[in-house]
Amino acid sequence: MKIYTRAGDGGETGLLGNVRVSKGSDRVEAYGSVDELVSWLGLVRTESNDPELSTQVGEIQATLFFVNSELATPSDREPFGEIIGEDAVSQLEDWIDACDEETPALKSFILPGGSKTSAQLHVARTICRRAERSVVRLMAEEPLRKVIVHYLNRLSDLLFALGRRANYREGVEEVLVNNLRKPRTPKTPA
C-alpha cells in the first residue's frame, strides 16, 4: 500500500465512512489540531526523563487517538474504536490535583519556560486550547458529545500543571511575569 493516494489533490479528504469533505472544513480543522497535539506530546514524551510524565502523556495520546476517531467520523455514523467518557476527564482532574499537591502554590502569573520539558508542555497546552476552540466551532454546526470539549478543556489545565511540575522536579525556577517586567517610570510633563 502506498503512502500517497492523490485523492486529496483536489482539496478534499476522506472522513471515516468514506465521506469526502473539504480539507478546510471545521471538522478537519478540529481533528487536525488534535492530531498536532498528539504529535507534540510525542515530542514531550521522547525528550522527558520523567517516567511518570512519559506514562501519563502516553495515556493522553491514546485517549486523543479515540477523540480524533470520533471527530473524523460524520455525525450520522458510529465512531470507530473506544468512546471516551467523563471518567477520562476525572483521570485528568486527579492528575491535576496530584501536581498541585506536589508544586508550590501559584502566587504570580508565569510565562512558559524554565526547563525544556516545561516549555514543551506549555506549547502543547496552547495547541490543546486551539483544538478546543476548533471543536467548539464544530459543535456549533454539528452534534458532538460535550465530553470531548470537557476533556480538551481539562487537558489544557493538566498540561499547565505538568509544566509547573516539570520545572519543580528539575529544580528550575518558574519564569514569573513580575520578575521580567521593568518598572515603568512615569513621564514628566515638559
Contact map, one row per residue, 1 for C-alpha under 8 A:
1110000000000000000000000000000000000000000000000000000000000000000000000000000000000000000000000000000000000000000000000000000000000000000000000000000000000000000000000000000000000000000000
1111100000000000000000000000000000000000000000000000000000000000000000000000000000000000000000000000000000000000000000000000000000000000000000000000000000000000000000000000000000000000000000
1111100000000000000000000000000000000000000000000000000000000000000000000000000000000000000000000000000000000000000000000000000000000000000000000000000000000000000000000000000000000000000000
0111110000000000000000000000000000000000000000000000000000000000000000000000000000000000000000000000000000000000000000000000000000000000000000000000000000000000000000000000000000000000000000
0111111100000000000000000000000000000000000000000000000000000000000000000000000000000000000000000000000000000000000000000000000000000000000000000000000000000000000000000000000000000000000000
0001111110000000000000000000000000000000000000000000000000000000000000000000000000000000000000000000000000000000000000000000000000000000000000000000000000000000000000000000000000000000000000
0000111111011000000000000000000000000000000000000000000000000000000000000000000000000000000000000000000000000000000000000000000000000000000000000000000000000000000000000000000000000000000000
0000111111111000000000000000000000000000000000000000000000000000000000000000000000000000000000000000000000000000000000000000000000000000000000000000000000000000000000000000000000000000000000
0000011111110000000000000000000000000000000000000000000000000000000000000000000000000000000000000000000000000000000000000000000000000000000000000000000000000000000000000000000000000000000000
0000001111110000000000000000000000000000000000000000000000000000000000000000000000000000000000000000000000000000000000000000000000000000000000000000000000000000000000000000000000000000000000
0000000111111000000001110000000000000000000000000000000000000000000000000000000000000000000000000000000000000000000000000000000000000000000000000000000000000000000000000000000000000000000000
0000001111111100000111100000000000000000000000000000000000000000000000000000000000000000000000000000000000000000000000000000000000000000000000000000000000000000000000000000000000000000000000
0000001100111110000111100000000000000000000000000000000000000000000000000000000000000000000000000000000000000000000000000000000000000000000000000000000000000000000000000000000000000000000000
0000000000011111111110000000000000000000000000000000000000000000000000000000000000000000000000000000000000000000000000000000000000000000000000000000000000000000000000000000000000000000000000
0000000000001111111110000000000000000000000000000000000000000000000000011100000000000000000000000000000000000000000000000000000000000000000000000000000000000000000000000000000000000000000000
0000000000000111111000000000000000000000000000000000000000000000000010011100001000000000000000000000000000000000000000000000000000000000000000000000000000000000000000000000000000000000000000
0000000000000111111000000000000000000000000000000000000000000000000000001100100000000000000000000000000000000000000000000000000000000000000000000000000000000000000000000000000000000000000000
0000000000000111111100000000000000000000000000000000000000000000000000000000000000000000000000000000000000000000000000000000000000000000000000000000000000000000000000000000000000000000000000
0000000000000111111110000000000000000000000000000000000000000000000000000100000000000000000000000000000000000000000000000000000000000000000000000000000000000000000000000000000000000000000000
0000000000011110011111000000000000000000000000000000000000000000000000000000000000000000000000000000000000000000000000000000000000000000000000000000000000000000000000000000000000000000000000
0000000000011110001111101000000000000000000000000000000000000000000000000000000000000000000000000000000000000000000000000000000000000000000000000000000000000000000000000000000000000000000000
0000000000111000000111111001000000000000000000000000000000000000000000000000000000000000000000000000000000000000000000000000000000000000000000000000000000000000000000000000000000000000000000
0000000000111000000011111001100000000000000000000000000000000000000000000000000000000000000000000000000000000000000000000000000000000000000000000000000000000000000000000000000000000000000000
0000000000100000000001111101100000000000000000000000000000000000000000000000000000000000000000000000000000000000000000000000000000000000000000000000000000000000000000000000000000000000000000
0000000000000000000011111111100000000000000000000000000000000000000000000000000000000000000000000000000000000000000000000000000000000000000000000000000000000000000000000000000000000000000000
0000000000000000000000011111110000000000000000000000000000000000000000000000000000000000000000000000000000000000000000000000000000000110110000000000000000000000000000000000000000000000000000
0000000000000000000000001111111000000000000000000000000000000000000000110000000000000000000000000000000000000000000000000000000000000010010000000000000000000000000000000000000000000000000000
0000000000000000000001111111111100000000000000000000000000000000000000010000000000000000000000000000000000000000000000000000000000000000000000000000000000000000000000000000000000000000000000
0000000000000000000000111111111110000000000000000000000000000000000000000000000000000000000000000000000000000000000000000000000000000100000000000000000000000000000000000000000000000000000000
0000000000000000000000000111111111000000000000000000000000000000000000100000000000000000000000000000000000000000000000000000000000110110010000000000000000000000000000000000000000000000000000
0000000000000000000000000011111111100000000000000000000000000000000100110000000000000000000000000000000000000000000000000000000000100000000000000000000000000000000000000000000000000000000000
0000000000000000000000000001111111110000000000000000000000000000000000000000000000000000000000000000000000000000000000000000000000000000000000000000000000000000000000000000000000000000000000
0000000000000000000000000000111111111000000000000000000000000000000000000000000000000000000000000000000000000000000000000000001101100100000000000000000000000000000000000000000000000000000000
0000000000000000000000000000011111111100000000000000000000000001000100000000000000000000000000000000000000000000000000000000001100100000000000000000000000000000000000000000000000000000000000
0000000000000000000000000000001111111110000000000000000000000001100100000000000000000000000000000000000000000000000000000000000000000000000000000000000000000000000000000000000000000000000000
0000000000000000000000000000000111111111000000000000000000000000000000000000000000000000000000000000000000000000000000000000001000000000000000000000000000000000000000000000000000000000000000
0000000000000000000000000000000011111111100000000000000000000000000000000000000000000000000000000000000000000000000000000001001100100000000000000000000000000000000000000000000000000000000000
0000000000000000000000000000000001111111110000000000000000001001100000000000000000000000000000000000000000000000000000000000000000000000000000000000000000000000000000000000000000000000000000
0000000000000000000000000000000000111111111000000000000000000000000000000000000000000000000000000000000000000000000000000000000000000000000000000000000000000000000000000000000000000000000000
0000000000000000000000000000000000011111111100000000000000000000000000000000000000000000000000000000000000000000000000010001000000000000000000000000000000000000000000000000000000000000000000
0000000000000000000000000000000000001111111110000000000010001000000000000000000000000000000000000000000000000000000000001001000000000000000000000000000000000000000000000000000000000000000000
0000000000000000000000000000000000000111111111000000000011001000000000000000000000000000000000000000000000000000000000000000000000000000000000000000000000000000000000000000000000000000000000
0000000000000000000000000000000000000011111111100000000000000000000000000000000000000000000000000000000000000000000000000000000000000000000000000000000000000000000000000000000000000000000000
0000000000000000000000000000000000000001111111110000000000000000000000000000000000000000000000000000000000000000000010011000000000000000000000000000000000000000000000000000000000000000000000
0000000000000000000000000000000000000000111111110000110011000000000000000000000000000000000000000000000000000000000000000000000000000000000000000000000000000000000000000000000000000000000000
0000000000000000000000000000000000000000011111110000010000000000000000000000000000000000000000000000000000000000000000000000000000000000000000000000000000000000000000000000000000000000000000
0000000000000000000000000000000000000000001111111000000000000000000000000000000000000000000000000000000000000000000010000000000000000000000000000000000000000000000000000000000000000000000000
0000000000000000000000000000000000000000000111111110110000000000000000000000000000000000000000000000000000000000000010000000000000000000000000000000000000000000000000000000000000000000000000
0000000000000000000000000000000000000000000000111110010000000000000000000000000000000000000000000000000000000000000000000000000000000000000000000000000000000000000000000000000000000000000000
0000000000000000000000000000000000000000000000011111110000000000000000000000000000000000000000000000000000000000000000000000000000000000000000000000000000000000000000000000000000000000000000
0000000000000000000000000000000000000000000000011111111000000000000000000000000000000000000000000000000000000000000000000000000000000000000000000000000000000000000000000000000000000000000000
0000000000000000000000000000000000000000000000000111111100000000000000000000000000000000000000000000000000000000000000000000000000000000000000000000000000000000000000000000000000000000000000
0000000000000000000000000000000000000000000010010111111110000000000000000000000000000000000000000000000000000000000000000000000000000000000000000000000000000000010000000000000000000000000000
0000000000000000000000000000000000000000000011011111111111000000000000000000000000000000000000000000000000000000000000000000000000000000000000000000000000000000000000000000000000000000000000
0000000000000000000000000000000000000000000000000011111111100000000000000000000000000000000000000000000000000000000000000000000000000000000000000000000000000000000000000000000000000000000000
0000000000000000000000000000000000000000000000000001111111110000000000000000000000000000000000000000000000000000000000000000000000000000000000000000000000000000000000000000000000000000000000
0000000000000000000000000000000000000000110010000000111111111000000000000000000000000000000000000000000000000000000000000000000000000000000000000000000000000000000000000000000000000000000000
0000000000000000000000000000000000000000010010000000011111111100000000000000000000000000000000000000000000000000000000000000000000000000000000000000000000000000000000000000000000000000000000
0000000000000000000000000000000000000000000000000000001111111110000000000000000000000000000000000000000000000000000000000000000000000000000000000000000000000000000000000000000000000000000000
0000000000000000000000000000000000000000000000000000000111111111000000000000000000000000000000000000000000000000000000000000000000000000000000000000000000000000000000000000000000000000000000
0000000000000000000000000000000000000100110000000000000011111111100000000000000000000000000000000000000000000000000000000000000000000000000000000000000000000000000000000000000000000000000000
0000000000000000000000000000000000000000000000000000000001111111110000000000000000000000000000000000000000000000000000000000000000000000000000000000000000000000000000000000000000000000000000
0000000000000000000000000000000000000000000000000000000000111111111000000000000000010000000000000000000000000000000000000000000000000000000000000000000000000000000000000000000000000000000000
0000000000000000000000000000000001100100000000000000000000011111111100000000000000000000000000000000000000000000000000000000000000000000000000000000000000000000000000000000000000000000000000
0000000000000000000000000000000000100100000000000000000000001111111110000000000000000000000000000000000000000000000000000000000000000000000000000000000000000000000000000000000000000000000000
0000000000000000000000000000000000000000000000000000000000000111111111000000000111110000000000000000000000000000000000000000000000000000000000000000000000000000000000000000000000000000000000
0000000000000000000000000000000000000000000000000000000000000011111111100000000000110000000000000000000000000000000000000000000000000000000000000001000000000000000000000000000000000000000000
0000000000000000000000000000001001100000000000000000000000000001111111110000000000000000000000000000000000000000000000000000000000000000000000000000000000000000000000000000000000000000000000
0000000000000001000000000000000000000000000000000000000000000000111111111000001110000000000000000000000000000000000000000000000000000000000000000000000000000000000000000000000000000000000000
0000000000000000000000000000000000000000000000000000000000000000011111111000001100100000000000000000000000000000000000000000000000000000000000000000000000000000000000000000000000000000000000
0000000000000000000000000010011000000000000000000000000000000000001111111100000000000000000000000000000000000000000000000000000000000000000000000000000000000000000000000000000000000000000000
0000000000000011000000000011001000000000000000000000000000000000000111111100000000000000000000000000000000000000000000000000000000000000000000000000000000000000000000000000000000000000000000
0000000000000011100000000000000000000000000000000000000000000000000011111110111100000000000000000000000000000000000000000000000000000000000000000000000000000000000000000000000000000000000000
0000000000000011101000000000000000000000000000000000000000000000000000111111100000000000000000000000000000000000000000000000000000000000000000000000000000000000000000000000000000000000000000
0000000000000000000000000000000000000000000000000000000000000000000000001111110000000000000000000000000000000000000000000000000000000000000001110000000000000000000000000000000000000000000000
0000000000000000000000000000000000000000000000000000000000000000000000000111110000000000000000000000000000000000000000000000000000000000000000000000000000000000000000000000000000000000000000
0000000000000000100000000000000000000000000000000000000000000000000000001111111000000000000000000000000000000000000000000000000000000000000000000000000000000000000000000000000000000000000000
0000000000000000000000000000000000000000000000000000000000000000000000001011111100000000000000000000000000000000000000000000000000000000000000000000000000000000000000000000000000000000000000
0000000000000001000000000000000000000000000000000000000000000000000011001000111110100000000000000000000000000000000000000000000000000000000000000000000000000000000000000000000000000000000000
0000000000000000000000000000000000000000000000000000000000000000010011001000011111000000000000000000000000000000000000000000000000000000000000000000000000000000000000000000000000000000000000
0000000000000000000000000000000000000000000000000000000000000000010010000000001111100000000000000000000000000000000000000000000000000000000000000000000000000000000000000000000000000000000000
0000000000000000000000000000000000000000000000000000000000000000010000000000000111110000000000000000000000000000000000000000000000000000000000000000000000000000000000000000000000000000000000
0000000000000000000000000000000000000000000000000000000000000000011001000000001011111000000000000000000000000000000000000000000000000000000000000000000000000000000000000000000000000000000000
0000000000000000000000000000000000000000000000000000000000000010011000000000000001111111000000000000000000000000000000000000000000000000000000000011000000000000000000000000000000000000000000
0000000000000000000000000000000000000000000000000000000000000000000000000000000000111111100000000000000000000000000000000000000000000000000000000010000000000000000000000000000000000000000000
0000000000000000000000000000000000000000000000000000000000000000000000000000000000011111110000000000000000000000000000000000000000000000000000000010001000000000000000000000000000000000000000
0000000000000000000000000000000000000000000000000000000000000000000000000000000000011111111000000000000000000000000000000000000000000000000000000000000000000000000000000000000000000000000000
0000000000000000000000000000000000000000000000000000000000000000000000000000000000011111111100000000000000000000000000000000000000000000000000000000001000000000000000000000000000000000000000
0000000000000000000000000000000000000000000000000000000000000000000000000000000000001111111110000000000000000000000000000000000000000000000000000010011001000000000000000000000000000000000000
0000000000000000000000000000000000000000000000000000000000000000000000000000000000000111111111000000000000000000000000000000000000000000000000000000000000000000000000000000000000000000000000
0000000000000000000000000000000000000000000000000000000000000000000000000000000000000011111111100000000000000000000000000000000000000000000000000000000000000000000000000000000000000000000000
0000000000000000000000000000000000000000000000000000000000000000000000000000000000000001111111110000000000000000000000000000000000000000000000000000000001100100000000000000000000000000000000
0000000000000000000000000000000000000000000000000000000000000000000000000000000000000000111111111000000000000000000000000000000000000000000000000000000001000100000000000000000000000000000000
0000000000000000000000000000000000000000000000000000000000000000000000000000000000000000011111111100000000000000000000000000000000000000000000000000000000000000000000000000000000000000000000
0000000000000000000000000000000000000000000000000000000000000000000000000000000000000000001111111110000000000000000000000000000000000000000000000000000000000100000000000000000000000000000000
0000000000000000000000000000000000000000000000000000000000000000000000000000000000000000000111111111000000000000000000000000000000000000000000000000000000001100110000000000000000000000000000
0000000000000000000000000000000000000000000000000000000000000000000000000000000000000000000011111111100000000000000000000000000000000000000000000000000000000000000000000000000000000000000000
0000000000000000000000000000000000000000000000000000000000000000000000000000000000000000000001111111110000000000000000000000000000000000000000000000000000000000000000000000000000000000000000
0000000000000000000000000000000000000000000000000000000000000000000000000000000000000000000000111111111000000000000000000000000000000000000000000000000000000000110010000000000000000000000000
0000000000000000000000000000000000000000000000000000000000000000000000000000000000000000000000011111111110000000000000000000000000000000000000000000000000000000100000000000000000000000000000
0000000000000000000000000000000000000000000000000000000000000000000000000000000000000000000000001111111100000000000000000000000000000000000000000000000000000000000000000000000000000000000000
0000000000000000000000000000000000000000000000000000000000000000000000000000000000000000000000000111111100000000000000000000000000000000000000000000000000000000000010000000000000000000000000
0000000000000000000000000000000000000000000000000000000000000000000000000000000000000000000000000011111110000000000000000000000000000000000000000000000000000000000110010000000000000000000000
0000000000000000000000000000000000000000000000000000000000000000000000000000000000000000000000000001111111000000000000000000000000000000000000000000000000000000000000000000000000000000000000
0000000000000000000000000000000000000000000000000000000000000000000000000000000000000000000000000001001111100000000000000000000000000000000000000000000000000000000000000000000000000000000000
0000000000000000000000000000000000000000000000000000000000000000000000000000000000000000000000000000000111111000000000000000000000000000000000000000000000000000000000000000000000000000000000
0000000000000000000000000000000000000000000000000000000000000000000000000000000000000000000000000000000011111000000000000000000000000000000000000000000000000000000000000000000000000000000000
0000000000000000000000000000000000000000000000000000000000000000000000000000000000000000000000000000000001111100000000000000000000000000000000000000000000000000000000000000000111000000000000
0000000000000000000000000000000000000000000000000000000000000000000000000000000000000000000000000000000001111110000000000000000000000000000000000000000000000000000000000000000111000000000000
0000000000000000000000000000000000000000000000000000000000000000000000000000000000000000000000000000000000011111000000000000000000000000000000000000000000000000000000000000011110000000000000
0000000000000000000000000000000000000000000000000000000000000000000000000000000000000000000000000000000000001111100000000000000000000000000000000000000000000000000000000000011110000000000000
0000000000000000000000000000000000000000000000000000000000000000000000000000000000000000000000000000000000000111110001100110000000000000000000000000000000000000000000000000001000000000000000
0000000000000000000000000000000000000000000000000000000000000000000000000000000000000000000000000000000000000011111101100100000000000000000000000000000000000000000000000000011000000000000000
0000000000000000000000000000000000000000000000000000000000000000000000000000000000000000000000000000000000000001111101100000000000000000000000000000000000000000000000100001111000000000000000
0000000000000000000000000000000000000000000000000000000000000000000000000000000000000000000000000000000000000000111111100000000000000000000000000000000000000000000001100101000000000000000000
0000000000000000000000000000000000000000000000000000000000000000000000000000000000000000000000000000000000000000111111110000000000000000000000000000000000000000000000000000000000000000000000
0000000000000000000000000000000000000000000100110000000000000000000000000000000000000000000000000000000000000000001111111000000000000000000000000000000000000000001001100000000000000000000000
0000000000000000000000000000000000000000000000000000000000000000000000000000000000000000000000000000000000000001111111111100000000000000000000000000000000000000011111100000000000000000000000
0000000000000000000000000000000000000000000000000000000000000000000000000000000000000000000000000000000000000001111111111110000000000000000000000000000000000000001000000000000000000000000000
0000000000000000000000000000000000000001000100000000000000000000000000000000000000000000000000000000000000000000000111111111000000000000000000000000000000000000001000000000000000000000000000
0000000000000000000000000000000000000000100100000000000000000000000000000000000000000000000000000000000000000000000011111111100000000000000000000000000000000011011000000000000000000000000000
0000000000000000000000000000000000000000000000000000000000000000000000000000000000000000000000000000000000000001100001111111110000000000000000000000000000000011001000000000000000000000000000
0000000000000000000000000000000000000000000000000000000000000000000000000000000000000000000000000000000000000001000000111111111000000000000000000000000000000000000000000000000000000000000000
0000000000000000000000000000000000001001100000000000000000000000000000000000000000000000000000000000000000000000000000011111111100000000000000000000000000010010000000000000000000000000000000
0000000000000000000000000000000000000000000000000000000000000000000000000000000000000000000000000000000000000000000000001111111110000000000000000000000000111011000000000000000000000000000000
0000000000000000000000000000000000000000000000000000000000000000000000000000000000000000000000000000000000000000000000000111111111000000000000000000000000010000000000000000000000000000000000
0000000000000000000000000000000011011000000000000000000000000000000000000000000000000000000000000000000000000000000000000011111111100000000000000000000000000000000000000000000000000000000000
0000000000000000000000000000000011001000000000000000000000000000000000000000000000000000000000000000000000000000000000000001111111110000000000000000000110110000000000000000000000000000000000
0000000000000000000000000000000000000000000000000000000000000000000000000000000000000000000000000000000000000000000000000000111111111000000000000000000110010000000000000000000000000000000000
0000000000000000000000000000000010000000000000000000000000000000000000000000000000000000000000000000000000000000000000000000011111111100000000000000000000000000000000000000000000000000000000
0000000000000000000000000000011011001000000000000000000000000000000000000000000000000000000000000000000000000000000000000000001111111110000000000000000100000000000000000000000000000000000000
0000000000000000000000000000010000000000000000000000000000000000000000000000000000000000000000000000000000000000000000000000000111111111000000000000100110000000000000000000000000000000000000
0000000000000000000000000000000000000000000000000000000000000000000000000000000000000000000000000000000000000000000000000000000011111111100000000000000000000000000000000000000000000000000000
0000000000000000000000000100110010000000000000000000000000000000000000000000000000000000000000000000000000000000000000000000000001111111110000000000000000000000000000000000000000000000000000
0000000000000000000000000110010000000000000000000000000000000000000000000000000000000000000000000000000000000000000000000000000000111111111000000001100000000000000000000000000000000000000000
0000000000000000000000000000000000000000000000000000000000000000000000000000000000000000000000000000000000000000000000000000000000011111111100000000100000000000000000000000000000000000000000
0000000000000000000000000100000000000000000000000000000000000000000000000000000000000000000000000000000000000000000000000000000000001111111110000000000000000000000000000000000000000000000000
0000000000000000000000000110010000000000000000000000000000000000000000000000000000000000000000000000000000000000000000000000000000000111111111010000000000000000000000000000000000000000000000
0000000000000000000000000000000000000000000000000000000000000000000000000000000000000000000000000000000000000000000000000000000000000011111111110000000000000000000000000000000000000000000000
0000000000000000000000000000000000000000000000000000000000000000000000000000000000000000000000000000000000000000000000000000000000000001111111100000000000000000000000000000000000000000000000
0000000000000000000000000000000000000000000000000000000000000000000000000000000000000000000000000000000000000000000000000000000000000000111111100000000000000000000000000000000000000000000000
0000000000000000000000000000000000000000000000000000000000000000000000000010000000000000000000000000000000000000000000000000000000000000011111110000000000000000000000000000000000000000000000
0000000000000000000000000000000000000000000000000000000000000000000000000010000000000000000000000000000000000000000000000000000000000000001111111000000000000000000000000000000000000000000000
0000000000000000000000000000000000000000000000000000000000000000000000000010000000000000000000000000000000000000000000000000000000000000011001111101000000000000000000000000000000000000000000
0000000000000000000000000000000000000000000000000000000000000000000000000000000000000000000000000000000000000000000000000000000000000000000000111111100000000000000000000000000000000000000000
0000000000000000000000000000000000000000000000000000000000000000000000000000000000000000000000000000000000000000000000000000000000000000000000011111110000000000000000000000000000000000000000
0000000000000000000000000000000000000000000000000000000000000000000000000000000000011100100000000000000000000000000000000000000000000000000000001111111000000000000000000000000000000000000000
0000000000000000000000000000000000000000000000000000000000000000001000000000000000010000000000000000000000000000000000000000000000000010000000011111111100000000000000000000000000000000000000
0000000000000000000000000000000000000000000000000000000000000000000000000000000000000000000000000000000000000000000000000000000000010011000000001111111110000000000000000000000000000000000000
0000000000000000000000000000000000000000000000000000000000000000000000000000000000000000100000000000000000000000000000000000000000000000000000000111111111000000000000000000000000000000000000
0000000000000000000000000000000000000000000000000000000000000000000000000000000000000101100000000000000000000000000000000000000000000000000000000011111111100000000000000000000000000000000000
0000000000000000000000000000000000000000000000000000000000000000000000000000000000000000000000000000000000000000000000000000000110110000000000000001111111110000000000000000000000000000000000
0000000000000000000000000000000000000000000000000000000000000000000000000000000000000000000000000000000000000000000000000000000110010000000000000000111111111000000000000000000000000000000000
0000000000000000000000000000000000000000000000000000000000000000000000000000000000000000100110000000000000000000000000000000000000000000000000000000011111111100000000000000000000000000000000
0000000000000000000000000000000000000000000000000000000000000000000000000000000000000000000100000000000000000000000000000000100100000000000000000000001111111110000000000000000000000000000000
0000000000000000000000000000000000000000000000000000000000000000000000000000000000000000000000000000000000000000000000000001110110000000000000000000000111111111000000000000000000000000000000
0000000000000000000000000000000000000000000000000000000000000000000000000000000000000000000000010000000000000000000000000000100000000000000000000000000011111111100000000000000000000000000000
0000000000000000000000000000000000000000000000000000000000000000000000000000000000000000000110110000000000000000000000000000000000000000000000000000000001111111110000000000000000000000000000
0000000000000000000000000000000000000000000000000000000000000000000000000000000000000000000000000000000000000000000000001101100000000000000000000000000000111111111000000000000000000000000000
0000000000000000000000000000000000000000000000000000000000000000000000000000000000000000000000000000000000000000000000001100100000000000000000000000000000011111111100000000000000000000000000
0000000000000000000000000000000000000000000000000000000000000000000000000000000000000000000000010011000000000000000000000000000000000000000000000000000000001111111110000000000000000000000000
0000000000000000000000000000000000000000000000000000100000000000000000000000000000000000000000010010000000000000000001001000000000000000000000000000000000000111111111000000000000000000000000
0000000000000000000000000000000000000000000000000000000000000000000000000000000000000000000000000000000000000000000011111100000000000000000000000000000000000011111111100000000000000000000000
0000000000000000000000000000000000000000000000000000000000000000000000000000000000000000000000000000001000000000000001000000000000000000000000000000000000000001111111110000010000000000000000
0000000000000000000000000000000000000000000000000000000000000000000000000000000000000000000000000010011000000000000001000000000000000000000000000000000000000000111111111000000000000000000000
0000000000000000000000000000000000000000000000000000000000000000000000000000000000000000000000000000000000000000001011000000000000000000000000000000000000000000011111111100000000000000000000
0000000000000000000000000000000000000000000000000000000000000000000000000000000000000000000000000000000000000000011011000000000000000000000000000000000000000000001111111111110000000000000000
0000000000000000000000000000000000000000000000000000000000000000000000000000000000000000000000000000001000000000000000000000000000000000000000000000000000000000000111111111100000000000000000
0000000000000000000000000000000000000000000000000000000000000000000000000000000000000000000000000000000000000000000000000000000000000000000000000000000000000000000011111111000000000000000000
0000000000000000000000000000000000000000000000000000000000000000000000000000000000000000000000000000000000000000001000000000000000000000000000000000000000000000000001111111000000000000000000
0000000000000000000000000000000000000000000000000000000000000000000000000000000000000000000000000000000000000000000000000000000000000000000000000000000000000000000000111111100000000000000000
0000000000000000000000000000000000000000000000000000000000000000000000000000000000000000000000000000000000000000011000000000000000000000000000000000000000000000000000111111110000000000000000
0000000000000000000000000000000000000000000000000000000000000000000000000000000000000000000000000000000000000000010000000000000000000000000000000000000000000000000000110011111000000000000000
0000000000000000000000000000000000000000000000000000000000000000000000000000000000000000000000000000000000000110110000000000000000000000000000000000000000000000000100100001111100000000000000
0000000000000000000000000000000000000000000000000000000000000000000000000000000000000000000000000000000000000111110000000000000000000000000000000000000000000000000000000000111110110000000000
0000000000000000000000000000000000000000000000000000000000000000000000000000000000000000000000000000000000011110000000000000000000000000000000000000000000000000000000000000011111110000000000
0000000000000000000000000000000000000000000000000000000000000000000000000000000000000000000000000000000000011110000000000000000000000000000000000000000000000000000000000000001111111000000000
0000000000000000000000000000000000000000000000000000000000000000000000000000000000000000000000000000000000011000000000000000000000000000000000000000000000000000000000000000000111111000000000
0000000000000000000000000000000000000000000000000000000000000000000000000000000000000000000000000000000000000000000000000000000000000000000000000000000000000000000000000000001111111000000000
0000000000000000000000000000000000000000000000000000000000000000000000000000000000000000000000000000000000000000000000000000000000000000000000000000000000000000000000000000001111111100000000
0000000000000000000000000000000000000000000000000000000000000000000000000000000000000000000000000000000000000000000000000000000000000000000000000000000000000000000000000000000011111110000000
0000000000000000000000000000000000000000000000000000000000000000000000000000000000000000000000000000000000000000000000000000000000000000000000000000000000000000000000000000000000011111000000
0000000000000000000000000000000000000000000000000000000000000000000000000000000000000000000000000000000000000000000000000000000000000000000000000000000000000000000000000000000000001111100000
0000000000000000000000000000000000000000000000000000000000000000000000000000000000000000000000000000000000000000000000000000000000000000000000000000000000000000000000000000000000000111110000
0000000000000000000000000000000000000000000000000000000000000000000000000000000000000000000000000000000000000000000000000000000000000000000000000000000000000000000000000000000000000011111000
0000000000000000000000000000000000000000000000000000000000000000000000000000000000000000000000000000000000000000000000000000000000000000000000000000000000000000000000000000000000000001111100
0000000000000000000000000000000000000000000000000000000000000000000000000000000000000000000000000000000000000000000000000000000000000000000000000000000000000000000000000000000000000000111110
0000000000000000000000000000000000000000000000000000000000000000000000000000000000000000000000000000000000000000000000000000000000000000000000000000000000000000000000000000000000000000011111
0000000000000000000000000000000000000000000000000000000000000000000000000000000000000000000000000000000000000000000000000000000000000000000000000000000000000000000000000000000000000000001111
0000000000000000000000000000000000000000000000000000000000000000000000000000000000000000000000000000000000000000000000000000000000000000000000000000000000000000000000000000000000000000000111
